[in-house]
Amino acid sequence: QVQVVESGGGLVQPGGSLRLSCVASGSIFSIDAMEWYRQGPGKERELVAYITSRGSTNYLDSVKGRFTISRENAKNTVYLQMNSLKPEDTAVYYCNALVRPFISSPIPRNYWGQGTQVTVSP
């Protein structure tokens, strides 16, 4: 079994910052990539950022220059530093880890966290 747990959400004023953390634990041989998604009120879930095991990153256009994803491979942990937050960033943020549980796993499996609420409001 693999567990994914997010933390770091909360209430922040526009222009403020938050740092989200996500830790994957359990039966893990390797993690191909770790991703942050979000789902705002009445909206579909969208991919915010991802980072591969080699450190390649990609971002949703609306967060480029404001959000930074980073990873500590040895700790199976990914972070999302969010600066210059806007009300439209309000959402539940989910972490997804693409995990190979065993050395024999041919393809990675998706393991999702429960999400952490981020609210940007005056």
Salt bridges, closest charged atoms under 4 A:
ASP32 OD2 - ARG100 NH2 2.94
GLU46 OE2 - ARG38 NE 2.78
ASP61 OD1 - LYS64 NZ 3.02
GLU72 OE1 - LYS75 NZ 3.66
ASP89 OD1 - ARG38 NH1 2.94
ASP89 OD2 - ARG66 NH1 2.76
